Amino acid sequence: MPIIAINSESAFEAVVVSDTPAIITFCATWWGASKTIIPILEKLSEQPENKGLKFYTLDVDANIKAVALYNVRSVPTTLTLMYGQVVDQIVGLVTPSELADRIKKIVSFAPPVAAPASSTTVVTTIKDIAGFRQTIGSATPVVINFWATHCQQSKALDPIFEQLSKNPANKALKFYKINVEDNAAAVAEMNIRALPTVMIFKAGKPLGEVLGLAPMELTDLIKKVA
């Protein structure tokens, strides 16, 4: 898929609310590094494994509102957005291999282009403190997403977490979510202070945690445990 130029505020607003990861490069016609990164992104956008992603360029001089909204202070800056939330950020010019590695991670949690008809959820809801304690005591590594209905970042992480749970590479782990609004005891027991928070446990011991909407960091942690 070719890179699409975002030429208006309305076009930008339509892009950022999508559930499809939008990789937007904020660039400037007068800056050489901006011209260097675009051909690299064009090649990546044409690769079959990246067909579930959408690539865009945005001229900072023509889209001041978007620049201010995401506090872009350097060009090129490449943001990956889902549901209007930033899930990855690259500031400046990076090597083609580094950029390709970042894109590969994004593909790992991106919604599939066409989900199989038989696709079902593999994320189990924990309903109470007893269920929580039983879950974290499992000999199998468990990944638990502490979330809340009022939290926009929790909503953005939800489909990403779902997709990570379906990734065959993560089949050795079990995925759960727990609504903090209904489970104050679990929140207090784990001293949860940020939403979303994802923790991994095995046999009652924490193996790691990720605070906030940080799917790249979460992907790395899951990979280490899996």
N, C-alpha and C positions, 0 to 999 in steps of 0.2 A: 504494500500500500504506500503510495507516495506521501511525502510530508505535506501537510495542509497549512497554509498561511492563515493566521487569525488576523482579520482586518478590521474588526469592529468590537465594541464592548458587548453587543448582543451575541455575537458569535462566540466570544470568550465565555460568557455566562452559560451558554448552551453546552460548551465543552466540559466545564468544570463540574457540573452536576451529574455527569454520566457515571454509571457504575463500571464502565470500561476504563482501565488505566489510561490516562491521557499524559503523554510525555511531551511537555511543552518547553521548548528552548527559547528563553528570552534573549534576544540578540539585537545587534545594532549594525546597520549597513556600513557605518564608518569605522568599525572595529575589526581588525584582521582575524582575531581569535574566533569571532562569531562566524566568519566565512569558513574557517578551518573545520569547525565542528559539524557544520551542516552536512557535508558530503559523507561523513562518518555515520551520522544518524540516518541518512538516506539509504545507505547500504544495509544497516540494521533493520530498517523498516521493511525492506524487501525480502528478508529472510523468512521462510515458511514458518519457523518456530515462533516468530513474533507476530503472527497474524491476529492474535487476540489483543494486541495493543494498538493504540492510535498515536501517531506522531504529529506534532505541530511546531511551527515557529511563530514567534510573536515579536514584532518590532517594538522595542521599548519606547521609541519616540512617538509612536502612533497609538500607544495603549497605556497612557499614564496611569489610569485608574487601576489596571491589572498589576502594574509595577508596584503601586502603593499598597494594594491589598495584600500582596505576598511579600512586601518589604524587600524587593529585589534591589540589591545595591551594587551588583557587579555583572558584567556581561562577558561571555555567555553564562547564564544560569539555567540549568535544566531541572525542572520540577516534574515529578510524577504525581498526578492528582487523581483521587477517587472520591466521589461524593463531595467535591470541593475541598477535601482535606489533603494536605501534603503527606505523601507516604515515602517519598525519597527526594533528595536534593543534591545536586552536583553544582558546585560553584567553580567557575573557571574552566579551562581547557584540560581535559584528561586524555590519557592514551586510549587508542581504539580498543585495546584488550580490556582495560579497566571499565570502559563504558559498556562493552559487551558483557562483562561479568555482572554489572549492575542490572542490565536489561534481563539477563538470564534469571536473576533472583525475582524480578518483578513478574516474569512469566510464571514462576512457580506458584504464585498466589493469585494470579489474574483469573477471573471467571473464564471458563472455556468458551470458545466461539459458539459451539453447539453442544449443550449438555446432553448426555445420553438419557433416553427416555426413562431408564431404570434408576437414574441417579437419585439416591436418597441421602438424607443427612446422617453424618456419622459423629455429630457433636451431641453429647448427652447433657441434659440439664440436671444440675444438682439442686435439690429442692430444700434441703435443711442441713443443719449442722451435723447430724448423725450421718447423713449421706456424704457430706464433705469429708468427715474424718475417715470414713470407710474408703472413700475414693483415694485420698492421698496415701493411705497405707498399702496400696496395691504394690505388688512386686513388679508390675509392668509400669514403665514410666507414663505419667499422666500429665497432660497439658491443660491447665485450667485458666479460663478467661473470666476475670472479675469485671463485670460490666454493669451499666445502668441505662434504663430507658431514656433518661433525660440528657444523657451525655452524647454529643454529636460525634466525638471521636470513637466512642464505643460502637455507634451505629456504622461508622465507616470501617471499623475493624471487623465487624461481624462477618461479612461475606469473604473477607480475606482469610479469617480464621477457619471458616467453613471450607474454603478451597484448600488450605494447608492440610486440613484433616483428611481430605480425599486424595492427596498426593501419594502415589504408591511408595515413594521413598520414605514416607512417614508411617508406614503400616505397623511398625513395631511400637508405636505410641498410641495412647487413647486420649481423645479430646473431650473436654467438658467445659461448660460455662455455668456461672453462678451469678444471679442477679443480686447485687449488693443491697438493693432496696428491701429485699425480702429475707436477707441473711446477715443481719447485723453481728451475730455471734461469730460467724466465719471471718467477717471483715475485721473484727476486733482481735481475733485469735492470730490472724496473719498480719495485723497492723497495716492494712491497706490504706494508702494515703493518696493514691492517684488513680484516675480512670482513663482508659482501661488499664488494668494490670494483668499480665499473663505470667503465671508461675508454673514451673515444672517440678514434679515430685516423683520420688521412687522410694517405696518402703518407708514413707513418712518423712523423708528428708528432702528439703528443697535442693534442686539442682541448678536453679537459676531463675531469673525473673526479668521481665521487660516492662518498663513503665511507659504509659502513653501510647500514642499511635506511632509505632515504629516497626513496621512489618519487615524491613530489611534486617534489623537487629533480631527480630523474632525468628526469621528464617534461618539466620546463622546459629542461633541458640538451639533450635529444633534439630538442625543438621548435626550439631555436636552430640546431642543426646541420642538421636536415632542411629 
